[in-house]
C-alpha cells in the first residue's frame, strides 16, 4: 500500500489511474495519469510535479497530528 500522501496514494484514494510505459532505455517507466473520466491529466511529469498536482487539487490528506502545546 502506498504512503497516503504520495502521488500513488492520492491517485488511488481518488480514483485516478496510473499507466506506466517502459522507457526506451529499458530502465524505469514513464507515467501517464488519468482522472476518473479517463482524461489524461499528467504525462511524464516527475515526482515534484505530481506532488504539486495533488496539492493543488486537494487530493492530499490533511495533517492529522495535533500541534505541540507550548507551556
N, C-alpha and C positions, 0 to 999 in steps of 0.2 A: 504494500500500500504506500503510495507516495506521501511525502510530507504535505499536510493540508494547505500550506501557503506556498508550495512550489507551483510552478506553472501546471505541471501534470495534475496536482491535487485540485487546483482551481478548475481546470478543464473538466476533470472527472466529476466533480461535485455539481457543475452547472450544465452538464450535458454536451460539452464540446467534444469533437473528435480530433485525434492527433494521427496524422498519416505520416509514416516515415518512409523515405526512399533512400536507398544506398547511394552514397556519394560516388562519383566517377572514380575517385582514387581507391575505392573499396574500403576505406576506413571511415567509420561513423555514418551518420544519417543526416539528411536534410529533413526538416519537419514542416508540414503544412497543417494549419489549424483551421477547423471548420466549426461554425456555430451550430445551434440546434436545428436550423433550417437547411443545413448542408452548404451554406455560403462560406467560401474561403475568407478568413479574416486575417490570417498571417501566413507568410511563406518565407522560410529561411531567415527568420527574424533574429535568432540568437537569444540567449538567456535574458540579458538585460531588457531587451525589447519585449519579450514575453512577460516578464515581471511587470513592466510598465503598463502593458496592455491589461493585465489582470487588475492592477491597482486602479487604473483609470475607469474601469467598468464595474468596480465594486465586487469583484469576484473573490477577493481575499477575505479571510476571516478576520474579524476584529480581535485585537489583543485582549484575551480574557483574563489576564493577570491583574490582580488588584495592585495599584501603585503602592510603593512603600510609604508608610506613615512616618512623619517626622515628629520627634518628641518635643 
